[in-house]
Amino acid sequence: MSLTARSRRPPPRAGFVPFDRAALEGSIPRRFEQQADAHPGRLAVKFGEAAWTYHALERAANRVARALPGFPRPHPPAVVLLIAQGPALVVAILGVLKAGGFYVPLETSHAPGFVATVANEARASLVLADAGGAALAAEAALGIPVIRVDELLAGGDSGERLGIAVAADAPAYIYYTSGSTGRPKGVADSHRNVLHNVMRYTNSLGIDRDDRLTLLQSPSFSGAVSSLFGALLNGAATFPYDLRRLGAAGLGGWLVRERISIYHSVPALFRLAAESAAGFPDLRLIRLEGDRMSRRDWIVFRARFPEGCVLVNGLGATECGLVRQFFIDPAMPLADGVVPIGYPVEDMDVRVVDEVGRPVDVGQVGEIAVRSRYLAIGYHGRPDLTASAFPPDPSEPGIRTYRTGDLGRMQPDGCLDHLGRRDARRRIRGQWVDLAEVEAALLGAAGVGEAAAQIYAGTSDEPRLVAYIVPRDGVAPAVGALRAHLAARLPGAAVPAVFVMLAHLPLTEHGKVDRAALPPPSPERPDLGTEFVAPRTGLERTIAAIWCDVLHLERVGVHDTFFDLGGDSLALSRVHGRLQLQLGAELSIVALFEHPTIYALAGQLDPRAASTSPLVGVQARADRMSAAARAFRAGRPTP
């Protein structure tokens, strides 16, 4: 039996009720209200110790909807959301939709300049925020009203429904992605298309009201739509997890404690979750998308997850939703090379085409193109870009085509292989990054003469974004200043992890940058513009060794900032897990964000510096570990 022939979806559980296609002509709030009426006492959202029933969530969303100004019809303005992961974000999303508006989710960690750019592009009229988001909105000087969701929820306003009828073709949200001109692109989508995506998600995975689904995606990542509404539009429960605050080290244990049944994330986070716990008795489905799945992920799945669990490898885009998926059970033989992304999904005609749009032969590489009547509305405020990106099919009214920019190869049985991107747009931590946009921002920084950006994977499964810079006038700009410049203009994933200074950029015979000839990042400590100070205590050396391993560096100084060395939140989660393992004690990931240098973190953890620290004996333990390592290398017995 061939590998692809064994890809089959699991049968639904007893009592499963399919998502009816007739619901597509309704709206998201109407479908949610039906669930709230049918299951008022069932769990809807669980976040830490806070548990919200459908009745409580419905009433809270109604209070938010009533607090919003009346939106003009049929073209309501956008509402920016600056709210951290958790129930308040869920309530805000539902409240905006119930009021007839549409939302633009952003991160509370975004730079003020980026928030201001997106709010202006979206022509937003209002911000819904928590305390941190309100402070960010003030710093961004948006010039539009800011309403605190936490204050609304603390009030006693009416929780009665407004009863606003929302059209199926009305916009539901705008998700902003990286653009090639330095101007972000806002992908707008309708209630009908969201419901269509949830219908396919529900029916292919057999989601029922007893399921417990993860909500791991950041608010500004469009993958959150399936995770959130896949639960709340089916009477199931959604479980938000704040990775920024809690870190990935405890994710596996959280999955077990919360009895999660359906897991959804990018492959990189899946690896961290799998490494942090074992057993996972309640998990029945794992869905990975947002980046290419590797053979290593397949191996991890087979080794760590229960026999009845099924792994789903999918391909989708903000502009078209899910277009292919491949079901893998633990008994399936391991694939050599590319892990397929699978077979057709409902209402999505996927073709592999050449440069002029003609289908290529089976087995040939081309660009993946999607034909459907359920593509995104288009790019908000950009009719010219929308017309070029979503051309109508002249032979079939209502059908449009979207060329994804992904390279693919069709197998003889119709299974599709995903072979990466054809242009300069790449995924970093599940988010699209346009290398041309990164380069444009680099060229605007002081001291930069020439610049190139490249994705470098090396021997790691985690790709890193690398910036190559030819300094202007031969004087290298400070890495910290470059990061600050880029963070004010780009999403977090588009800020390079590594900066490499070159005398010149390698060129092809046609005068273009020869990306294949760009050197790999050096393991040497980058020039941070500060003096190198070596670790001195056992605890500092332990932290430094972990940093070096995670950041692929030969040495780091005690006063070097983790993020200036190329670290990001995912790398910090790895450091967090390693520290807890090696130090044998609980450690809040917040401490790592608040103390981003080895000197500051060691001072925080050293009981001689803080007698109330929960890590009693950490310094002595680290010193003993260091002494034992030195003794081992010297061939002496350990005392």
N, C-alpha and C positions, 0 to 999 in steps of 0.2 A: 504493500500500500504506500502510495506517495505521501510525502510530508503534508502537502497542501490538502490532499483528500481527507486528512484527519482533522482539519480545522472545522469544527462545527460548534454551534452555540449550545450551551447547556439547556436542558428542558426547564421551563418555569416551574416554580413550586406550586403545590396544590392551592387552589383558591386565587391564583393570579388573575387579575382583570386587565385585559389589554387596554392601552390608551387609545380611545376612539378617535378616528380621523375627523369626525364631526366637530371635535373640540377646537380644531384649528381655526375655525371661523369665530371663535370667542376671543378672550383676552387672558393675559396672565393673572390679573387680580380676580377675574371671574372664576377661573379654574381653582385658584387658591381658596376662594370663599366657599366653593363647593366642598373642598376637603375639610375646611374648618367647620362647616355645618354638619358634615357627615361624621367627623371624628373630633369633636371639641375637646375631649379629655385626653387624646393621644399626645405623646411627646412629639414636638415639632423641632425644637432646637435645644441642644445641650452644649453648654460651654463651661468647663470647669464644674463647679457645684451648682451653677444656675441652670434650671430646667424650665423650658417654656412649653406649655401646651399649645395646641392649635387655637384654642379660644383666647388664651392670653396674647399670643402673637397677633391674631386678628385684631383684637381690641387696640393693642399698641400701635399697629400700622394705621388703623383708622384715626388715632389721635394725631399721628404725624400728618396724615393726609388732610385733616381738618385745619391744621396749623399753617398749611401752605396757601399762598395766594391763589385765587382762581386763575387757571391757565387758559389763555385764548385758544379757541378751536378753529380750524383743525391743526394748527401749527404751534404747539406749546413750546416754550423755551426749555433749554437744558438746565438740569440741576446737578451741580458738582457735589460729589460725596467725598468728604475728607474724614473718614471714620476708620479706626483700626478694626482688624478682624474680630468678629464676635456678634452677639445678638443685636446690638444697636445698628450694625451695618445691615443686617437682614431686615430689621424693622424699617430702616430708612428706604431701602430698595422697594419694599412692598408699599410703603406710604406714598412714595413718588408715583408709582404706577397706579395706585388707587386714585390719586388726585388727577390723573390724566396726563402726567408729565413723563419725561424720560430722564434717565440718570447717566452721569459721566463719572465712573469710579476712578479715584486716584489714590496714591499711597500717601499716608501721613509722613513718610520718610522722603518724599520727593523734594527736590530743591525748589525754593520759592519761585525762581525764574521759570522753571518748567511748569509749575502749577498756573502761573499767570499766563503763559503762552497757551496752554490747553484751554483755560477758561475763556480766553479771548477768541480762540479758534472755534470753540463750541458756541460762542455767543450766549454764555450762561447768564441766567438772571438771578441765581440764588445758590447759596452753599448750605448744605446740611453737614454739620461737623460735630465731633466730640471735642473734648477740651484741647487735645493736641492739634487736631485739625483746625480749630478756631484760631489757635496761635499761629499756625502756618498760613492760614488765609490772611491774617492781619499782616504778617511779614511779606506776603506776596502782593499786598495792596491791591486787591482785586476790584474794589470799588462797587461791590454788589452786596446785598444783605447776607448775613451769616446767621443761621438758626442752629442752636445747640440741641441735638437730638437727646442727649442725656437729660437736659433740663425738661424737655417735653415729656419724656417718659416718667420723670419724677412728679409731674403735675397730675392733676385729677380731671383733666378735660374729658369731654365725651368720647367714648369709644364706639359710637354708632357709625355705621357705614354712610358714606356720602352718596352712594348709588350712582356714580358717574359711569356712563356707558363708554367703554374704550373700544375703538374700531380695531379689527384684526390687523389692518395694514398700518396702524399708527406706530411711530417709533417707540421702542422700549428702552434702548440704551445707545451710547456711543462708547466704543473702546478705542483708545488711541494707541497706534502702533508707530514704529519708527518710519520716517520718510526719507527718501533719497536726496531731497533738496535741503535738508535741515529743518523742514517744516513738518511737524507730526501730522499723520493722517488719522482722522476719526472715522472708524467703521460703524455706521448706523445700521441697526437691524430692527425688525418689526416684531410685534406680538405673535403674529402668525408663524414667523420663522422660528422664534424661540419655542413655541408650542410644537412645531414640526420636529425640531431637534430633540425635544424632550420625548415626543412620541416614539421616535426611532430609538432613543436611548433606553426608554422604558421597555419597549417590546423586544428589543434585541437582548437585553440583559435580564428581562423578567423581573423588573423592580416592583415590589409590592409594599404594602403598608407596614409590614414587619421588618423592612430593611432599615439599616442604620448606615448612612453614607457619610464619608469624610468630606469636609470642605477645607482643603489645604491650600488651594490656590490663593494668591494675593488678590486683593480687591480689583486691581487694574489688569488682571489677566483674564482673557475671555473664557478660559477653561472653567472658571468658577460658575458660569451660567448653567452648564450641565449638572455640576455637583449640587448646586443650590436648588434649582428648580426640578431636577430629577427626583429630589426628595419631597419638596413642599407641594408639588403638583400631583403627587401620588399618595399622600397621606403617610409618607415615611418620615424619618427623622434625619436632620442634618446635624453634623458635629463639626463646627468650626474649630480650627486649631491654629493658635497664633505662633507661627514659627519664629517670628522676630523676638517674641518675648520668652518663649518656652524652649526654643532650640530643637534640633532634630534628634538629639541623643535619647530623649525620652519618648519619641514618637512610637516606637514599636510597643513599648509597655502600655502606652495610652490606647493603642488599637486593641490590645487584649482586654484592658480594664473596661473600655467602653463597648466591648462586644461588637466592634465594627464588622459589618457584613460585606460592604462594597467600598473598595479603596480606589482612589483616582488621583494621580499625580503625574509629574514628569519622571522619567526613569532615574535621574540623579537622586531625587528624594526617596524614591522606592528603595534604592540601594541602602541608603542610610537607615530607613525604617526597618529593613530586613536584618541589618547588622545589629540593631539595638535591642532585639528581643527574639523569642522563639515560640513556636507553638501555633499562635494565631488560630485557635479552634473555631472561631465564628466567621472567619473570612471565607466567603464563597466566590467572590469576583475581585480581580485586580485589573484596573484599566489604566494603561500607560499611553500617554500621547504628549505632544508638545516638543518632542525631540526624538531622535532615532534610538530605538531600542537595540541593545547590543547582545551578543551571545552570552556575555557574562550575566546579564539580567535573567536570561533563560536558565542559566545554571543556578543562580541564587534562588529563583522561584522553585525549581525542582527540589533543591536541598532543604528549604526552610518553610515551605507552606504545605498545608494538609492536602491529602490525596484528592479530596473532592473540590478543591479550589481551582478556578479557571483564570488564566491570564489572558487579557485582551490587549493586543497591540493595535493602536489606531492611528489614523492620519486625519487631520482636520486643519482648518484655518478659520480665522475670525471672519473672513469674507464669505465662507460657505458652510461652516460647521463640519460635522463628521462626514467623511467621504468614503472611507474604507476601514474595515477592522478584521482582525485575524485572531481566532480563538485558539488558545494553547492549553492543553491539560498536562499534568505532570508526567503522564505515560508517553507523551509524544516524543519521538526521537529528536535529539538536538540538531539544530540546523547548522550547516556549514556556511560561513560567510554572512550574507544579508538575512536578517529576520524579516519575513514578508509582512506587509501591512494589510494583506488580505483581499477579501472579496467585496462585491458591490453591496451597498446599503440602499435602503429604500429611497426612491426619487432622486438619486444621484447617478448620472451617467458620466463615468470617468473614462477618459481617453488619454492615450500617450501620443503626443503630436510633435511635429518638427517645427522649425522656426516660423513657417508660414501658416501653421495650424492644421496641416494634413496629418492624418493618423499614420504612425510608423508601424512596421511589421512587428509581429510577436517576437520577443527576445531582443528588440532594438531599444536603445536608450532614447528617450525624448522627454518633453516637458509634460507634466500631469495637468490636464485641463478638465474642468468640471462643468457639465451642462445640467441646468435644473431651473425650475420655477421658484426654488426656495433659496436663492442666493441673497446675500445682504442687500439692503436698500441701496447702499453705496457709500461714498465718502462724504461726510457731512460738510455742506457748504462748498463742495468741489464738483460741480456738475460735469466739467470737462474731464476730470480724472475718472469720474464714475462712468461716463460714456465710453472712454477708452478701455477701462478695466473690465466692464461688464457688457460687451456688445450683445445685442439681441440676435436670436437665431431667426433668419428670414423665413425659414421653412416651417416654423412652429411658434405661433403667438404665445407670449408669456415666458418662453424659454430664453435664458441668457447663458453665456459662457464666461467662466473665470479661469484664467491661466494662473496656476498657483506659483510658478517659479520653481517648483520642486522637480527634480529629475526622477524618472521612473522607468520601469521595464516590466512589460506584461508577460506573464508566463502563459504557456499554451492552454492551461485550464482556466484562465481568467484571473488568477491571483496576481497581485501587484507587488513589486519590489520598490521600495523607496531608496533612492541613491543620493540624496542630498539636494543642495540648492544649486540652481543654474546661474544665479546672479550674485550680487554682493550682499544679499540679505541672509543673515544666519540666525540660528537660535542660540541664545545663551540663557541657561537656567529656565528654559521653556519659553522665553520671550524673544520676539523678533528684534534683531538689531541690524540696521543698515550700515555697512562698512563705509559707504560713501558719506553718510551723515556724520559718522564718527570722524572721518578724515576732514570734513569741512569744518567741524568744530575745533579740531586740533590746529588747523591752519589759522584760525582766528585767535589762538593763544599767543601771548607775548613770548618772544624768543624762539618761535618755531618757524623754520624756513621751509622745509618739506615734511610731508607726513604720509604714512600709510597705516592701515589697520588690517589685521589678519587674525583668523582663528587658529589657535595652536592647541592640538590635543596631546602630542607626544605619546608617552607610554600610559598616560592617565585616561580614564573614561570620561573625565570632566574637562571639556574644552575651556580654554582661557582666551580672552580677548587681549591681543597684544598690539600696542601702538609703537610704530617705528618712526623716529624723529631725526631729521637732520637739523641741528641747531642753526639759528640765524647768527651770523657773525662768529660762529665757532664756540659760542658760550652756551652750555647746556642749561635749559630752563629747569627750575626745581620741580621735582615730581609732585610735591604737595600743591604747588601753585597750579600745575596742569590739572590735577584732580579737581581742585576747587572750580577752575574755569569750566571743565566739562560737566561737573555735577549740576551747575546752574543752567545748563543748556540741554542736557540729555537725560533720558531715563536711567535709573541706576544700573541696569544690565548693560547699557551702552558705554559705561565708563570703563576703560581698559584696566585689566588687573596688573599688567606689566608694561613698563615703558623702556624701550631699547633705543639708545642713542647711536646713530650711524654717521659716518663721514659723508655717505651718499646712498641713495636708494638704488638697488640693482634694477636695470632696465632691460627689456627685450629688444630685439632688433627693430621693432616697430616703435620704439621709444616709450612704451608703456611700462609701468612698474612690473617687474618680474616677481610675482608673489611667491613662486616656487623657490626663488633664490634668497628670499628673506631668511635670515638666520634664526634658529630657535632661541628662545629666551635663555639668558645666562643664569646659572644657579648662584652667581655672585650677588651679594647684597646690593640693591640699587643705590644710586647716589641720591640721598634724601636731603642733602644740604645740611646735615647735622653730623656731629662727630660720632664715630662708632665707639660704644662702651660695651665691653664684653660682660656676659653674665658672671656673677661672683659667688652667689650662694647656690646651694643644691637645688632649692626651689626655682631660682631664676634659670638654672641650667636645664631643669626638667621642662619648664615652660618653653624655653628657647628651642629645645630639641623637638618638641611637638610642633611648634611654629615652623621650623625648618622643614620638617617632613611634610606638613600639610601645604606649605607654600612653595615647595620645591627649591629651597634656598640652602646655601652652604652655611651661612651664619646670619644671625640677626643681633642687633644691639638692644640693650635693655630699655633705651629711650626711643626706639623706633615704634611708630604707630602701626598697628596691625593692618589697617586699611591702606596706609601709604606703601606697605610692602606688597600689596596686591591682593589682600584678603577681602572677602565679601561675606555676606551673612551665612551662606552655605558653608564656606570654609570655617567660619567661626563656630558653626554647629559641630563640625568635626573636631575642632580644638576642644570644645566643651565636652564632648563625649570622651575624648582621649584623656583629658584632665581628670574627669570623674573616675575613669577606670584606673589610671596610674596612681592617683592620690587616695583612692579608696574612700571617697566621701562625697556627699551631695554638694553641688555647686550650682548656683543660679546663673543662667546664661546672661542675665541682666548685668552681672558683675563684669563680664567680659566686654560688654558694650560700654559700660561706664569707666572701665580701666583698660584702655586699648594698648597700653605699653606693658612690657614685661615687668618693669620696675614698679609701675602702679598696681598691677595685678598681684605681684608677689607681696607687695606691702599690704594689700587688702587681705590676702590669704594667710600671711604669716601671723601666728598667734601672738608673737612677741610685739607685733604692731597693733593687733586688735584682739584683746584678751577674750572678747565675747564671740570670736569667730567660730562658726560651727565646725571648721576644719581643724580641730585641736590636734596638734602633733604633725601637721602637714609638713612644716619646715624640717623637723627632725627626720620624718620619713623620707623626704626628698634627699636630705643629706646622706642618709643611710643607703638609699638607692644609688646615689652618685658614687659613694665610696665602694659599694659592692661592684659597680660597673668597672671602676678603676682597678679594683683588685682582680677582677676576672680577666681584664685585658693584660694585667701584669703577670698572670699565672699564679697569684697568691690565693690562699683560701680566704673566704669571706668571714669576717669576725661575727 
